[in-house]
Amino acid sequence: MSASRPLVIVNPKAGSGKAAKLDDQLKVIEETLSGVEIAFTERPRHATEIAERAATEGRAVVVAFGGDGSIHEVVNGLMKARDAGHAGTALGVIGRGTGSDFNKTLGIEARLDRFLAVIAAGHTRPIDVGRLRFAGPSGTETAYFMNILSAGMGGLVDRYVHETAGWAGGRAGYFLASSRALIESRVGVLKARIELDGETREETFQTRQISICNGRYFGSGMHVAPMAKLDDGVFDVVDMGSASRLKFALSSSAVYSGAHLKNPDVKHFRCQKLSLEILNERARPVFLLDVDGEPLGGLPLEVELVPNALPVLRPA
């Protein structure tokens, strides 16, 4: 591989098969991006391995072709390389997934020609990235996220999207998964340690879902954090409150427009570091993490913002 040539990491299964007509799309990519190289993922987390190796070898640009989960894997690879002293590789995105929410915050219309125009223009700006430590299947694990991490019902939605509802795609898939998750969800009693600009406070609160937002959208277009910016040095945290299942269902459609923030049950605060512990054990099995659209584990959770961590190809 040549470090001067952009590398496109392709998830051929992105969007539950919606990366159809892949050969045609790759032909357009090769015609538009001079000297581009293509690498295909073959298993979960393979994109992380490919991206880390590419950044370690000094690759200037690595492009994630797929959904938010694919971008998440590539970001984790680039951040691992950065931690090892290999910073500077720029991230490009070609959103082709079930949700494709990250490109909405980047301001790129979900069209192949728009993604390629942004990559070809070569304009980069650094974005913040979140580092998290969480309870995984084999103990405490570490990962990164570029968009949104939610705890609670969102983790259940994520699990069901991957297990049963992904075939529907987009909002339909998320609606089916959300309906099932709402029935099984529980209100979590959380103990939080919140740090902003060197000041720390502790709180205990009850919620059905809490979202730690670097980006603005998740769940296939839910505008959960309209105020969030990828490069402002803070997380915007949205606590959806402890409403009953019926009330939560009746008000949930407001998340698509951002009107949920007017709901008195919903709270918003900012932080650079956040730790969460769950106090009611009955809720623990269903109070799960959704990390950039990927179901990763559960609480306890520690999150820290890494400012200006990753150059990203964005519209000028």
N, C-alpha and C positions, 0 to 999 in steps of 0.2 A: 504494500500500500504506500502511496505517496502522500506525505504530509501536506503538500500544497493543494491536493485535490479534495473537494468536499465529499464527505461520506454520508450516504443516506441509509439509515437503518430502518428496514421495512418489516412491519408485522403483518404477514399475509392474512392473518385472521382478524384484523382490526374490525371493530364494529359488528362482530358476529357475522362475518362474511360480507360486510358492506364495502370492503376493499375489493369488490368485484371488478372485472375488467382490468386486473392489475397490470397485465402486460401492456395494455394501451397507455395506462397512466405512467408506467416506468419509461416507456418510449418518449413521452412528452417531457418527462424529467430529464432524460439523457440529452434530448435535443435542446433544452433550455439552459441547463447548467453545464457549462463546458468542463469536460474531464471528470464528471461525477463518477463515484464508485458506489456500488450497491451492495449492502450486506443484509441477508435475511435472518430473522430470528427463528429458532427451531424449538424453543421451550420457554417457560416462564423464567424471567430474570436474565435471559440471554442478552437482551438489549443492554442491560447494565454492564455485562462483561465486555461486550463489543465497544461500547462508548468509553469505558474506562481504559481499555487498551488503546483506542484511537487517540484519546487525549494524552496518555502517557507517551505515545510515539510522536506527539507534537502536531496532531491534526488540527488545522485552523478552524474548520467548520464541521460539525456533526449535526445532521438533520434527522429528526424523529418523524417517521411516516407511520401514522396510526392514531389511536385515540389517546385520551388523557393518561391512560395506564401505560401506554408505550412511551409517551413523553416523560412520565414519572420515572420509568426505568432508565431512560437515557440520562435524565438529570442526576439520578443517583450514581450512575457511572462517572459522569463528569465531575461530580462533587467528591467522589472517592479519589479520583485523580488529582483534584485540586488539593485535597488534604495531604496528599503525598508529594506536593510541590509542583504539580503540573497544571497550573492555572492558565487561562487565556483562551481555551477552546470555546468557540461561540456555538450556541444552540440555535438551530433552525427548526421550524415545525411545519409539517404538512398534515393538518388535522383530518383524520379519516375514521373516527371512532363512533361509538354509540352516542356519546355525549358531546365530545369535542368542545369542551367549555373553556379551556385555556386560551384558545385562539380568539375567543370573544373578548377577553380582557386585553389581549395584545392588540385588538382592533383590526384583525384580519378576517375578511369575509371568507366563509367556508367554500372557496372555489380553488381548484388546483392552480389556475393561472394567477390568482392573487397570492397564494402562498409562494409560488415560484418567483413572482415579481419581487416580493420582499427579500427572498433569499438572494436573488441575483443582484439587487441593489446594494446589499452588503452593509446596510446601516445597523449598527449594534448599540444597545444601551444595556448597562448592567441592571439585573434585577436582584431583589432579596430572595433568599431561600430559607426555608424552615428546616431545622435539624430536630429530630424527635427521638426520644428513648421511650420504649413502650413494652408492655407485656406481650411477648410473642409466644408461639407454640413451644419454643425451646428455652424460654427464659427471657431476660431483658435483651432487647434488640435495638439497633440504631438504624435510622433511615433519614431520608430528606424528602421534602415536598415543595413544589413550586406554586401550587394553586391553593387548595383548601383541604384542611383536615377537619373532619367532624367526628364527634364522639356521641354515642347514643343511638337513636333510631337510624341515623344515616349509615352506620355500620351494618345494620340489619338490611337496609335497602340494598347496599352494595353486595352483600352476600347473596341476596335473592336475585339481583340482576345477573350476577355471574352464574348462579345455579339454575335458574328457571326462566327468567324473563328476558334474557338477552336477545332471544329470537325475535322479539317484537321490535326492538330497536328504538332509539330516541325516547320521546316523551311517553309513548305507549308502554314501553318496557319499564320505564321508571315508575309509571303510574301503577302498574300491576305489582311491582316489587314494593312500592310504598304502601299500598293497601294492605298487603300481607304483613309488612314490618310494623305498621301502626297497631294492628291487632295484637302482635306479640311484644310490643315495646313496653318498657316500664320507665317510670320517672326515677332518675338517679339522684341520690343525695350526694353532692360533690363538695369536697374540701379543696379549695383553690388557693394557690400562692401566685400572686400576680406582681410582675415587676415592669415598671415603665420609667425610663430615664433615671435609673438608679434608686428609685423609691419602690418599696415593697409593701404589699398589704395582703392579708389573708381573709378569705370569705368562705362561708358555707352556704350553698344554695341548692335548689331543686330544679331539675330541668329534664325534658324529654330528649333534647338535643342541643349541643353546643358546637359552633363552627368557628374554627380559627382560620382566618382568611388572609391570604396574601393576594389572591385574585378575587374576582367579583362573582363568578358564576360557577355553579355545580349542578349535578342532577339533570343534565340536558336542558340548560337554559334558565334554571332558577337563579334569580338575581339577588342572592342572599346578602351580599355586601356591596351595595352601590358605591360606597365611599372608599373602598379599598384601592390601593395603588401598589403596583409591583415593586416600586423603588422608593417608598417613603420612609423606610426604616422602622415600621411598626406593623404588627398584626391588628386587624380589626376583628374582634371577637363578638359573635352574635349568639346570644342565649335565647333559645326559642321558648323558654318557660316550661311550666309544669301543667299546662292545660289538660283537661280530660281528653280522651281519644276523640270524642265527638267534636268538641270545640276545636281541637287541633286539626281535624279533617276539614271542618267548615272554613277554617282560616288559611289553610295551607296553600290554596291557589294564589294568595296574595304574594307569595315569595317570587313568582315569576315576574312581577312588575316592581318588586322592591317595596310594595305597600305594607308588607308585614312589619316594617320598622315603626309604623304608627300604632301597632297593637300594644296596649299597655303591658301585656304579658311578656313581650319581647324586650330584651335588654342588649345594650351595645357598650363595649369598652375597648380600650386599646392597650397593648402591652408589647414588650419585646421578649419576655420570658413568661412561661405559664406552666405550672404543675397542677395536675388533677389527680385526686384519689377518690374512689367511690366508697361511701360509708355504709350503704345498704347492700348487703351481700346478695339478696334476692335479685337485684337488678344487674349484677355483674355479668352473668352469662349472655345477656342481650344488650348490654351497654358496650357496643363495639366501635372500632375505629374504621372510618372511611378516609383513606389517604389518597388524594388525587384520583378518586374513583376506584381505589383498590382496597379490599378488605384485608387489613394487616394484623390486627390483634385487639387488645383491650387495655384497660387501665390497670395500674397507674401509668401516667403519661407525663413526660417532661418535654417541653417545646422551647426552642431558642431560635431567634431570628439571626441569620447570618447576612449582614448588610452587603449590598453590592457584590454578591457572591458569584454571579454567572452572567457573562455577556450573552445577550439574546438578540437575534435578528428580528427587528421590528420595523413597522412603517416609520418613515422619517418624521 
